[in-house]
Amino acid sequence: MLVGRESEIALLVGRLDEGRPVAVLGEAGVGKTTLVRSAAAQRGKPLVEAGALATLSWLPYLPLRRAFGHEFDGDAAYVGVAVEVELGDSVLLMDDLQWADAQTASLLPLLAERVPLVAVLRRGDPGTAKALEWATAAGLELLPLEPLSDADAAGLARSLHPGLSDLATQRLVERSGGNPFLLEQLGATGETSDSLRLTVAARVRALTPEGRDAIAALALIGRPAAPGLLGAGAAEIVDAGLATANGDVAIRHALLAEATIETLTDEVRRRIHSRVAADLDDLGEAARHHAAAGERALAHEKALLAAERATTPGERVAHLGVAAANVDGARGEPLRAAAARELIAIGEPADALALVEALRPAAADLAAEVALLRSQAHLELIHVDDARRELAAAADAGTTDVRLRVRIATQQASLAARDGDYRAALAAAEDGARIADSAGADGREIAELYARLGSVRRYAGEPRAREAQERALAAARRAGSSELEFAVLSSLTFGLLLEGEAAVADKLVLEAVERARSLRLLAWERGFLASHAGFAWHLGDPATAAAEAEAVLAEAIAPADREFLEFYWWQAMNDLGRGEAVCSDVEARVANAPADNDGVGDALWALADIHLAAGRPDAAEHAAASYLERFGRASTFVGVVRAWAQFEQGVVPTEVYGTQFALVEAGPIEVDALVALFSDDAVGAASLFDRAAEIWDGRHDRGAARCRWAAAESLRRSGQPDEAQRRLLLIEADVEQRQLNVLLRKIRRSLRLTGVHRAVERTTVGDLTGREVEVLELVAKGLTNQEIARRLGLGRPTVIRLIGSAQQKLGAKNRTQAAALAARL
């Protein structure tokens, strides 16, 4: 029965109606799950219960497997989509989140915005703090559920135990502390008990020996179990009300299991654990019961076998931990090191450090391994000085193991690159490559080394970066590591973009999309689609870039991925002539995002481009200058935007300095052309624009198109209208086909000035022409006549004429009234 929870149910129902995820927090037995069930029923929605188990918290996606009755393959993003589809209109209950595995927890941010979601957390459990972090990061609203008031507790007690006297009822309320489950159980024998343990002990004593063994086994297993695993007493404990049966037998509540375990002697616990371990087919679960029975050799053996067969790093870590705990002294050190290495691989450096921090192995190879793991963990935790100290210890350990020496070299290169010392990073990576090549080594370590070597060669301005990364890719594929393969591919394709090979990079990412899709690695698939959107933008295809970006942004993706992709969406929308539609979003990012390159930096770059396209060169220059004061990653691109903004304001453009990356090699030349044009050297400017266009071509095609227009415009200004017109006509069709609409307006303005007029589409609103409507819409947005002229590629007199014509047709006294009247039509 649910008593005294009216306000909590109303709140939860409201949140479900609004689609807002909630985490219910309360002590065991306080009625959290019952509350969620009641809210779902009141809302008229089915409830799918995905419950975690303390004894099986290492199994990936266990709550979902229990809820939907089948395994889940693929990465978290893929599983999230599968859950969303299978859930339909139901509400998803993530019960006992404090016991959930890491893979299930990783789904929370993916599901929170997509499905009706309620998580339940048990207050006071060792795993609760971590679960609260998961819930908070995913945006779940916390709903604390407190014990019942004395009045409500007394009302519930009377309904549950109508035979108790008033005094007994009062004592029951006091002893239960307002906990509904305890109210039920402490009076279950017909008289109040002092504690749940005493109540359960009395009920267990009433069972036969077979029944006592069955309830003990069920409690120690910690999950629903087949009757055969519990023995002959399985039916008896169901009849006694201690368990329920629906195929498998399940204990009524986790508190009953805990209280049952408290009643068992050590001898009984060991006996039951040993029997259960012998009967279990799952090696990992059996190993844990062997360990609890004191059968350490069997626990060690089965845990190692379970680790070998594990399908995820997290599961493997858990089994290695059991194996290490069941051998003595130095024999457990390699297992702890192996577990730490897996933890680092899955992004758990703090847990890895805890495993190996105190280890001081005598053997040189293991000493080097452990010190290297400590260095890697410290670097992930941004303890840079500690990382350097441990790396020096690893190098000084005197290991002769080739793979270990390669890993040490890779870490040396990583630390040096982090400090911006690419010469030192290159030396370390090259040394590691010599060690690997001399031994003919292969495998994951070699892939990681050559991936690092490729990166540092590129940033050090050295040749053969691509060669190293392609070697890393091949090694990752031979090692069978799809995650490493895709990480290398991501780095390789970005490197190809920097080298000016955008089309090659785009071809590779499209192949990667298909491969990731075939492996059900949806996060990587979306990541490569995001890269495809970026490459399409560079290649002058804003329609494809915007469509791809919008498709991925509509999915549940990580915040960092969203930040990266939104930039390309904003830029593509701007090139399509729809920059104003996203301008407010860009400005919000500038105002609210953390002060980092992917947040504020990219937003300032996009904002500068949007303002420039909108005819606000002063605002464009301000955004570009703000970027250049704080960031450097895309300084050449942003410097070009600033130069154009300065030119349009009648200010001499600021020079842009060269860079080692081929992608932006044309940037300084384009700015030099603007300086020449500003200085009335139109012929020289045209020549420089032509040169910049040739270099931009195939690297940043939108830049190439812009420079070809600028070259033609420079020729027009130099008194060569026929040559300018010839060139403009050649590029007009290509730019129109690409839908580079902002640039197309500039081209057509230049064509008009050479005598070529393009008809404006004559859509009308009332008696207004389509162009008049377009101009008045911009007036309504507050743009000046000069800003409208720049935006539409018209002359300022033409804008004034169009506004005057519209005013006359509408009978308006001024431009503002004309805009208001047009908006009503």
C-alpha positions in Angstrom: 0.0 0.0 0.0 1.1 3.6 -0.7 0.3 5.9 2.1 1.4 9.5 2.6 3.1 10.0 -0.7 0.5 12.2 -2.5 2.9 15.1 -3.1 5.8 12.9 -4.3 3.5 11.0 -6.7 2.1 14.3 -8.1 5.6 15.6 -8.6 6.8 12.4 -10.3 3.7 12.2 -12.6 4.3 15.9 -13.6 7.9 15.2 -14.4 7.0 12.2 -16.5 4.4 14.3 -18.4 7.0 16.9 -19.0 9.5 14.3 -20.2 12.0 15.3 -17.4 14.1 12.5 -16.0 14.1 12.0 -12.2 16.3 10.1 -9.7 14.5 9.0 -6.6 16.8 8.7 -3.6 15.9 7.1 -0.3 16.9 4.4 2.3 16.2 0.8 1.6 12.5 -0.1 2.2 11.3 3.4 2.1 9.1 2.7 -0.9 11.1 4.1 -3.9 10.2 1.5 -6.4 6.6 1.4 -5.2 6.4 5.1 -5.7 7.6 4.9 -9.3 5.2 2.0 -10.1 2.3 4.0 -8.7 3.3 7.2 -10.7 3.6 5.2 -14.0 0.2 3.6 -13.3 -1.4 6.9 -12.6 0.1 8.3 -15.8 -1.4 5.2 -17.6 2.0 4.1 -19.0 3.6 0.6 -18.8 6.7 0.4 -16.7 9.8 -1.5 -17.8 12.0 -2.3 -14.8 15.7 -2.6 -15.4 17.1 -3.6 -12.0 20.8 -3.8 -11.1 22.2 -6.4 -8.8 25.0 -5.9 -6.2 26.4 -9.4 -6.8 26.5 -9.1 -10.6 27.5 -5.4 -11.0 30.4 -6.4 -13.3 28.1 -7.8 -16.0 27.7 -5.3 -18.9 24.1 -4.0 -19.4 22.8 -6.5 -16.9 19.8 -4.3 -15.9 18.7 -4.0 -19.5 19.3 -7.7 -20.1 17.0 -8.5 -17.2 14.4 -6.0 -18.4 14.2 -6.9 -22.1 15.2 -10.5 -21.9 18.1 -10.6 -24.3 21.7 -9.5 -24.8 22.7 -6.1 -26.1 25.5 -5.8 -28.6 27.2 -2.7 -29.8 28.5 0.5 -28.1 26.5 2.6 -25.7 25.1 4.8 -28.4 23.9 1.8 -30.4 22.4 0.2 -27.2 20.7 3.5 -26.3 18.9 3.6 -29.7 17.9 -0.1 -29.3 16.5 0.6 -25.8 14.6 3.6 -27.1 13.0 1.6 -29.9 12.1 -1.4 -27.7 10.8 0.8 -24.9 8.2 2.5 -27.1 5.8 4.5 -24.9 6.8 2.8 -21.7 8.6 4.4 -18.8 12.1 3.0 -18.1 12.9 2.4 -14.4 16.6 2.0 -13.7 16.3 0.4 -10.3 19.2 0.2 -7.8 21.4 2.4 -9.9 24.1 2.2 -7.2 24.8 -1.4 -8.3 24.7 -0.7 -12.0 27.7 -1.5 -14.2 29.6 1.2 -16.0 28.2 0.4 -19.4 24.6 0.8 -18.1 25.6 4.0 -16.4 27.0 5.4 -19.7 23.5 5.2 -21.2 22.0 7.6 -18.8 22.9 10.8 -20.7 21.9 9.2 -24.0 18.5 8.1 -22.6 17.7 11.1 -20.3 16.5 13.3 -23.2 15.0 10.6 -25.3 12.8 8.4 -23.1 10.7 8.7 -19.9 13.3 7.7 -17.4 13.3 7.3 -13.6 16.3 6.0 -11.7 16.2 4.7 -8.1 19.1 5.0 -5.8 19.6 3.5 -2.4 20.8 6.0 0.3 23.8 4.9 2.3 25.2 2.3 -0.1 28.9 2.5 -1.0 28.0 2.9 -4.6 25.5 5.7 -4.1 27.9 8.6 -4.4 29.1 7.4 -7.8 25.5 6.8 -8.9 24.6 10.3 -7.9 27.4 11.6 -10.0 26.1 9.6 -13.0 22.6 10.9 -12.4 23.6 14.5 -12.0 25.8 14.5 -15.1 22.9 13.1 -17.1 20.6 15.9 -15.9 18.3 13.8 -13.7 16.4 15.8 -11.1 16.8 14.5 -7.6 13.7 13.5 -5.6 14.6 12.6 -2.0 12.1 10.2 -0.5 11.9 10.4 3.3 10.4 8.0 5.8 6.7 8.4 6.6 5.5 10.8 9.2 4.3 9.2 12.5 0.7 9.7 11.5 1.1 8.2 8.1 3.2 5.4 9.5 0.5 4.6 12.1 -2.2 4.5 9.4 -0.1 2.1 7.3 0.7 -0.1 10.3 -3.0 -0.4 11.2 -3.9 -1.4 7.7 -1.1 -4.0 7.5 -1.6 -5.4 11.0 -5.2 -4.7 12.1 -4.8 -7.2 15.1 -2.1 -5.2 16.9 -3.1 -3.1 19.9 -2.7 0.7 19.9 0.4 0.3 22.1 1.9 -2.3 19.9 1.2 -0.2 16.8 2.9 2.8 18.5 6.0 0.6 19.3 6.0 -0.7 15.7 6.0 2.9 14.3 8.8 3.9 16.6 10.9 0.8 15.7 10.3 1.1 12.0 11.4 4.8 11.8 8.6 5.4 9.3 10.1 2.9 6.9 7.1 1.1 5.1 8.9 -2.1 4.5 10.0 -2.4 8.1 6.4 -1.6 9.2 5.3 -4.6 7.2 8.0 -7.0 8.3 8.5 -6.1 12.0 4.9 -7.0 12.7 4.8 -10.0 10.3 4.8 -12.6 13.1 1.8 -11.1 14.8 3.8 -9.1 17.4 6.2 -6.3 17.1 9.9 -7.1 16.9 12.9 -5.0 17.9 14.7 -5.4 14.6 14.4 -6.9 11.1 17.1 -9.4 11.9 15.2 -10.8 14.8 12.0 -10.9 12.7 13.7 -12.8 9.9 15.5 -15.1 12.3 12.2 -16.1 13.8 10.7 -16.7 10.4 13.7 -18.7 9.2 13.7 -20.9 12.3 10.2 -21.9 11.4 11.4 -23.4 8.1 12.6 -26.9 7.5 16.4 -27.4 7.1 15.8 -27.5 3.3 13.9 -24.3 3.5 16.6 -22.6 5.6 19.3 -23.7 3.0 17.1 -22.4 0.2 16.6 -18.9 1.7 20.3 -18.8 2.6 21.3 -19.7 -0.9 18.9 -17.1 -2.4 20.2 -14.4 -0.1 23.8 -15.2 -0.9 23.3 -15.4 -4.6 21.8 -12.0 -4.5 19.6 -12.4 -7.6 16.6 -14.4 -8.8 17.6 -18.0 -9.2 16.2 -21.2 -10.7 14.6 -23.5 -8.1 17.1 -26.2 -8.8 19.9 -24.0 -7.7 18.2 -23.4 -4.4 17.4 -27.0 -3.6 14.4 -28.8 -2.3 13.3 -25.9 -0.1 12.6 -23.5 -2.9 8.8 -23.9 -2.9 8.7 -23.7 0.9 10.3 -20.2 1.1 7.8 -19.0 -1.5 4.9 -20.4 0.6 6.3 -18.7 3.7 6.1 -15.3 2.0 9.9 -14.8 2.0 10.2 -15.1 -1.8 8.2 -14.9 -4.9 8.2 -17.3 -7.9 7.6 -16.5 -11.6 9.8 -19.1 -13.1 12.9 -18.0 -11.1 12.6 -17.5 -7.4 13.2 -14.0 -6.1 13.5 -12.7 -2.5 10.8 -10.3 -1.5 13.2 -7.4 -0.8 17.0 -6.8 -0.7 16.6 -6.0 3.0 15.2 -9.5 3.7 18.3 -10.9 2.0 20.6 -8.8 4.0 18.8 -9.7 7.3 18.9 -13.3 6.3 22.7 -13.2 5.7 23.1 -11.6 9.2 21.5 -14.7 10.7 23.9 -17.2 9.1 27.0 -18.5 10.9 30.3 -18.4 9.1 30.2 -22.2 8.7 26.8 -22.1 7.0 27.8 -19.2 4.7 30.9 -21.1 3.6 28.9 -24.3 3.0 26.2 -22.6 1.0 28.7 -20.6 -1.1 30.7 -23.7 -1.9 27.6 -25.6 -3.0 26.3 -22.7 -5.1 29.7 -22.2 -6.7 29.9 -25.8 -7.8 26.4 -25.6 -9.4 26.9 -22.3 -11.3 27.8 -22.3 -15.0 29.0 -18.7 -15.0 32.7 -18.7 -14.2 32.8 -15.2 -12.9 29.9 -15.7 -10.6 31.2 -19.1 -9.5 34.7 -17.6 -8.7 33.1 -15.1 -6.3 31.3 -17.8 -4.4 34.4 -19.9 -4.3 36.2 -16.9 -2.8 33.5 -16.4 -0.2 33.7 -20.1 0.7 37.5 -19.8 1.3 38.3 -21.9 -1.8 40.9 -19.5 -3.1 42.6 -21.8 -5.6 39.2 -22.5 -7.4 38.3 -18.8 -7.2 41.6 -17.8 -8.8 41.4 -20.4 -11.5 37.8 -19.6 -12.5 38.3 -15.8 -12.3 41.3 -16.1 -14.7 39.2 -18.1 -17.1 36.4 -15.6 -16.8 38.8 -12.8 -17.6 40.0 -14.6 -20.7 36.4 -14.9 -22.0 35.2 -11.4 -21.0 33.8 -9.4 -23.8 34.4 -5.9 -22.3 37.3 -4.3 -20.5 35.2 -3.5 -17.4 34.2 -7.1 -17.0 37.8 -8.3 -17.5 39.0 -5.9 -14.8 36.4 -7.2 -12.3 37.5 -10.8 -12.9 41.2 -9.9 -12.7 40.6 -8.3 -9.4 39.0 -11.5 -8.0 41.9 -13.5 -9.4 44.5 -11.2 -7.8 42.7 -11.2 -4.5 42.9 -15.0 -4.3 46.7 -15.5 -4.6 49.3 -14.5 -2.1 52.0 -11.8 -2.3 54.0 -11.3 -5.4 51.8 -13.8 -7.4 49.0 -11.2 -7.4 51.1 -8.3 -8.7 50.9 -9.1 -12.4 47.2 -9.5 -12.2 46.8 -6.1 -10.4 48.9 -4.5 -13.1 46.8 -6.2 -15.8 43.7 -4.9 -14.2 45.1 -1.4 -13.9 46.0 -1.4 -17.6 42.5 -2.3 -18.5 41.1 0.5 -16.2 43.3 3.1 -17.9 42.1 1.8 -21.3 38.4 2.4 -20.3 39.1 5.9 -18.7 39.2 5.0 -15.0 42.7 6.3 -14.1 41.9 6.8 -10.4 40.8 3.2 -9.9 43.9 2.1 -11.8 46.2 4.1 -9.6 44.6 2.7 -6.5 45.5 -0.8 -7.7 49.2 -0.2 -8.4 50.1 2.8 -6.3 51.7 0.8 -3.5 53.2 -2.0 -5.6 57.0 -2.1 -5.7 57.8 -5.3 -7.7 61.3 -6.7 -7.6 61.4 -7.9 -11.2 62.6 -5.3 -13.7 59.9 -5.8 -16.2 57.0 -5.7 -13.8 58.6 -2.7 -12.0 58.8 -0.9 -15.3 55.2 -1.9 -16.1 53.8 -0.7 -12.8 55.7 2.6 -12.9 54.5 3.2 -16.4 50.9 2.5 -15.4 51.2 5.0 -12.5 52.6 7.6 -15.0 49.7 7.0 -17.4 47.2 7.3 -14.6 48.7 10.5 -13.2 48.8 12.0 -16.7 45.1 11.3 -17.2 44.4 12.9 -13.8 46.6 15.9 -14.9 49.2 15.2 -12.2 51.9 16.1 -14.6 54.9 16.2 -12.3 53.9 12.8 -10.8 53.5 11.4 -14.3 57.1 12.6 -15.2 58.5 11.1 -12.0 56.9 7.7 -12.5 57.9 7.7 -16.2 61.5 8.3 -15.3 61.3 5.3 -12.8 59.8 3.2 -15.6 62.7 4.1 -17.9 65.3 3.5 -15.2 63.9 0.0 -14.3 66.1 -1.7 -16.9 63.4 -3.6 -18.7 64.4 -5.5 -21.9 60.9 -6.2 -22.9 60.4 -4.7 -26.4 56.7 -4.0 -26.0 57.2 -2.3 -22.7 60.0 -0.2 -24.0 57.8 0.9 -26.9 55.0 1.8 -24.5 57.5 3.9 -22.4 58.7 5.7 -25.5 55.0 6.4 -26.5 54.4 7.9 -23.0 57.6 10.0 -23.2 56.3 11.4 -26.6 52.9 12.1 -25.1 54.3 14.0 -22.1 56.6 16.0 -24.3 53.8 16.8 -26.8 51.6 17.9 -23.9 54.3 20.5 -23.0 54.4 21.6 -26.6 58.0 20.3 -27.0 57.5 18.6 -30.3 61.2 18.1 -30.9 61.5 16.0 -27.7 58.2 14.3 -28.5 59.5 13.4 -32.0 62.8 12.1 -30.6 61.0 9.8 -28.2 58.6 8.5 -30.8 61.3 7.9 -33.3 63.3 6.0 -30.7 60.3 3.8 -30.0 59.9 3.2 -33.7 63.5 2.0 -34.0 63.0 -0.4 -31.0 59.8 -1.8 -32.6 61.3 -2.1 -36.1 64.5 -3.8 -34.9 62.5 -6.5 -33.1 59.8 -6.8 -35.8 57.2 -6.1 -33.1 53.5 -5.8 -33.9 50.3 -5.3 -32.0 48.4 -2.7 -30.1 51.5 -1.1 -28.6 52.9 -0.6 -32.1 49.7 1.0 -33.3 49.7 3.4 -30.4 53.3 4.3 -31.0 52.9 5.0 -34.7 49.7 7.0 -34.1 51.7 9.2 -31.7 54.6 9.4 -34.1 52.3 10.6 -36.9 50.8 13.3 -34.7 54.1 14.7 -33.5 55.6 14.6 -37.0 52.7 16.7 -38.2 52.9 19.2 -35.4 56.7 19.4 -35.6 56.4 20.2 -39.3 58.2 17.0 -40.3 57.4 14.8 -43.3 55.9 11.3 -43.3 53.2 11.9 -40.7 50.6 10.2 -42.9 52.9 7.3 -43.5 53.2 6.7 -39.7 49.5 7.0 -39.1 48.7 4.6 -42.0 51.1 2.1 -40.4 49.3 2.6 -37.0 46.0 1.9 -38.7 47.2 -1.3 -40.2 48.7 -2.5 -36.9 45.4 -1.6 -35.1 43.5 -3.7 -37.6 45.8 -6.6 -37.3 45.5 -6.4 -33.5 41.7 -6.6 -33.9 41.1 -3.4 -31.9 38.3 -1.5 -33.5 38.4 1.3 -30.9 42.0 1.9 -31.6 41.5 1.5 -35.3 38.8 4.3 -35.3 40.9 6.5 -33.0 43.8 6.3 -35.5 41.4 6.9 -38.4 40.0 10.0 -36.7 43.5 11.4 -36.2 44.6 10.4 -39.7 41.6 12.0 -41.5 42.0 15.2 -39.5 45.7 15.1 -40.4 44.8 14.7 -44.1 42.6 17.8 -43.8 45.5 19.8 -42.3 47.7 18.6 -45.2 45.2 19.9 -47.7 43.7 16.5 -48.7 40.1 17.2 -47.7 38.6 15.0 -50.4 40.8 12.0 -49.5 39.9 12.5 -45.8 36.2 12.7 -46.7 36.5 9.4 -48.6 38.1 7.7 -45.7 35.5 8.9 -43.1 32.7 7.7 -45.3 34.3 4.3 -45.4 34.7 4.5 -41.6 31.0 5.3 -41.2 30.1 2.1 -43.0 32.6 0.0 -41.0 31.4 1.5 -37.7 27.8 0.8 -38.7 28.6 -2.8 -39.4 30.2 -3.2 -36.0 27.3 -1.5 -34.2 29.6 1.2 -32.9 27.1 4.0 -33.2 29.2 6.6 -31.3 32.0 6.2 -33.8 29.5 6.2 -36.7 28.1 9.5 -35.6 31.6 10.9 -34.9 32.7 10.1 -38.5 29.4 11.6 -39.8 30.3 14.7 -37.9 33.7 14.8 -39.6 32.0 14.3 -43.0 29.9 17.4 -42.3 33.1 19.3 -41.5 34.9 18.1 -44.6 31.8 18.9 -46.8 31.9 22.5 -45.5 35.6 22.8 -46.3 34.9 21.3 -49.8 32.3 24.0 -50.4 29.1 21.9 -50.0 27.2 23.7 -47.3 23.9 21.9 -48.0 25.4 18.5 -47.4 27.3 19.8 -44.3 24.1 21.3 -42.8 22.0 18.2 -43.5 24.6 15.9 -42.0 25.1 18.1 -39.0 21.4 18.5 -38.3 20.9 14.7 -38.6 23.6 14.0 -36.0 22.6 16.9 -33.7 19.1 15.5 -33.6 20.5 12.4 -31.8 21.7 11.9 -28.2 25.4 12.8 -28.5 28.0 13.8 -25.9 28.3 17.5 -25.1 31.9 17.7 -26.5 30.7 16.1 -29.8 27.8 18.5 -29.9 30.1 21.5 -29.5 32.3 20.3 -32.3 29.5 19.7 -34.7 27.4 22.8 -34.0 30.3 24.9 -35.3 30.1 23.3 -38.8 26.3 23.5 -38.7 26.5 27.2 -38.0 29.0 27.8 -40.7 27.1 25.8 -43.3 23.9 27.6 -42.4 25.7 30.9 -42.9 27.0 29.9 -46.3 23.5 28.9 -47.3 22.4 32.5 -46.4 20.7 31.5 -43.2 23.2 32.8 -40.7 20.7 34.9 -38.8 18.6 31.8 -38.0 21.5 30.5 -35.9 23.1 33.7 -34.7 21.3 33.7 -31.4 22.6 30.2 -30.7 26.1 31.2 -31.5 25.9 34.3 -29.2 24.5 32.1 -26.4 27.6 29.8 -26.7 29.9 32.7 -26.5 28.1 33.9 -23.4 27.8 30.6 -21.6 30.4 28.1 -22.8 33.6 27.3 -20.9 36.5 29.3 -22.0 38.1 26.6 -24.3 38.8 26.3 -28.0 35.8 24.0 -28.8 33.4 26.2 -26.8 34.0 29.9 -27.0 36.7 29.8 -29.7 34.8 28.0 -32.4 31.7 30.1 -31.6 33.6 33.4 -32.0 35.0 32.2 -35.3 31.4 31.3 -36.5 30.1 34.6 -35.1 32.7 36.6 -37.1 31.6 34.9 -40.3 27.9 35.4 -39.6 28.3 39.1 -38.9 30.4 39.5 -42.0 27.8 37.8 -44.2 25.1 39.9 -42.6 26.8 43.2 -43.5 28.1 44.0 -40.0 31.9 44.2 -40.5 32.5 46.1 -37.3 30.9 43.3 -35.3 32.7 40.7 -37.4 36.1 42.3 -36.7 35.3 42.5 -32.9 34.4 38.8 -32.8 37.5 37.9 -34.8 39.8 40.0 -32.7 38.4 38.5 -29.5 39.2 35.0 -30.9 42.7 36.0 -31.9 43.4 37.5 -28.5 42.5 34.2 -26.7 42.9 31.3 -29.1 45.3 30.1 -31.8 44.0 26.9 -33.3 42.3 28.4 -36.3 44.0 31.8 -36.3 44.7 31.8 -40.1 41.0 31.2 -40.9 39.9 33.8 -38.4 42.6 36.2 -39.6 41.1 36.1 -43.1 37.7 36.9 -41.8 39.1 39.8 -39.8 40.9 41.1 -42.9 37.7 41.1 -44.9 35.8 42.9 -42.1 38.5 45.5 -41.9 38.5 46.0 -45.7 34.8 46.5 -45.7 35.2 49.2 -43.0 37.8 51.0 -45.0 40.6 50.0 -42.7 43.9 48.5 -43.9 43.7 44.7 -43.3 46.0 43.2 -40.7 48.5 40.7 -42.1 48.1 37.0 -41.4 51.3 35.1 -40.8 52.2 31.7 -42.3 51.6 28.3 -40.9 53.1 24.8 -41.4 49.7 23.4 -42.4 48.9 23.2 -46.1 45.2 23.6 -45.4 45.6 27.3 -44.7 48.6 28.1 -46.8 46.5 30.4 -49.0 45.3 32.5 -46.1 48.3 35.0 -45.9 48.2 35.4 -49.7 44.5 36.2 -49.7 45.1 38.8 -47.0 48.0 40.2 -49.0 45.6 40.6 -52.0 43.1 42.5 -49.8 46.0 44.8 -48.7 46.9 45.4 -52.4 43.2 46.1 -53.2 43.0 48.5 -50.3 46.1 50.3 -51.7 44.4 50.7 -55.1 46.6 48.1 -56.7 43.7 46.2 -58.2 45.7 44.4 -60.8 48.2 43.1 -58.2 45.3 42.2 -56.0 43.7 40.1 -58.8 46.9 38.3 -59.4 47.2 37.5 -55.6 43.6 36.4 -55.4 44.1 34.1 -58.4 47.2 32.6 -56.7 45.3 32.1 -53.4 42.3 30.5 -55.2 44.7 27.9 -56.8 46.1 27.0 -53.4 42.7 26.9 -51.6 41.3 24.7 -54.4 40.8 21.1 -53.0 41.8 22.2 -49.6 39.1 24.8 -48.7 36.9 25.2 -51.7 34.7 27.9 -50.3 37.9 30.0 -49.9 38.8 29.2 -53.5 35.4 30.3 -54.8 35.6 33.5 -52.7 39.0 34.4 -54.1 37.9 33.8 -57.7 35.1 36.2 -57.2 37.5 38.7 -55.5 39.9 38.4 -58.4 37.1 39.2 -60.9 35.9 42.1 -58.7 39.5 43.4 -58.6 39.7 43.3 -62.4 36.4 45.2 -62.6 37.8 47.9 -60.3 41.0 48.0 -62.4 38.9 49.0 -65.4 38.6 45.6 -67.0 34.9 45.0 -66.9 34.8 42.6 -69.9 37.4 40.2 -68.3 35.7 40.6 -64.9 32.3 39.7 -66.5 33.8 36.7 -68.3 35.2 35.3 -65.0 32.1 36.1 -63.0 29.9 34.2 -65.5 32.3 31.2 -65.3 32.0 30.9 -61.5 28.4 32.0 -61.0 26.9 28.6 -62.0 29.3 26.6 -59.8 28.7 28.8 -56.8 24.9 28.6 -57.4 25.0 24.8 -57.6 27.1 24.6 -54.4 24.5 26.8 -52.7 27.1 29.2 -51.5 24.4 31.8 -51.4 26.1 34.5 -49.5 28.9 34.5 -52.1 26.4 34.2 -54.9 24.9 37.5 -53.9 28.3 39.1 -54.1 28.9 37.6 -57.5 25.6 38.9 -58.9 26.2 42.4 -57.5 29.5 42.4 -59.3 27.8 41.2 -62.5 25.2 44.0 -62.3 28.1 46.5 -62.1 29.4 45.0 -65.3 26.0 45.2 -67.0 24.6 41.7 -66.4 21.3 41.8 -64.6 19.6 38.7 -63.0 15.9 38.8 -62.5 14.7 38.5 -58.9 12.0 35.9 -58.3 8.8 37.7 -58.4 7.0 36.2 -55.5 4.7 38.9 -54.1 3.1 39.9 -50.8 0.2 42.1 -51.7 1.7 44.5 -54.3 5.2 44.1 -53.0 7.8 42.3 -55.1 9.8 39.5 -53.6 12.9 41.7 -53.3 11.0 44.4 -51.5 9.6 41.8 -49.0 13.2 40.5 -48.5 14.5 44.0 -47.8 11.7 44.9 -45.4 12.2 41.6 -43.5 15.8 42.8 -42.9 14.6 46.3 -41.9 12.4 44.6 -39.3 15.4 42.8 -37.9 17.1 46.2 -37.3 19.6 46.2 -40.1 20.8 49.5 -41.6 20.6 50.2 -45.3 24.3 49.6 -45.7 24.1 46.3 -43.8 21.2 45.2 -46.0 23.2 46.1 -49.1 26.1 44.0 -48.0 23.8 41.1 -47.0 22.0 41.0 -50.3 24.9 42.0 -52.5 23.1 45.2 -53.6 24.2 48.8 -53.8 23.1 51.1 -51.0 21.1 53.3 -53.5 19.2 50.2 -54.7 18.2 49.3 -51.1 17.0 52.9 -50.6 15.0 52.7 -53.8 13.4 49.4 -52.8 12.4 50.6 -49.4 11.0 53.8 -50.9 9.0 51.8 -53.4 7.6 49.6 -50.7 6.7 52.6 -48.5 4.8 54.1 -51.4 2.8 50.9 -52.1 2.0 50.4 -48.4 1.3 54.1 -47.6 3.9 54.0 -44.9 5.5 57.2 -43.5 8.9 55.6 -42.9 10.9 52.4 -43.3 10.0 51.1 -39.9 6.3 51.4 -40.5 6.7 49.8 -43.9 8.4 46.8 -42.3 5.6 46.5 -39.7 2.9 46.7 -42.3 4.6 44.1 -44.6 4.8 41.7 -41.6 1.0 41.8 -41.3 0.4 40.8 -44.9 
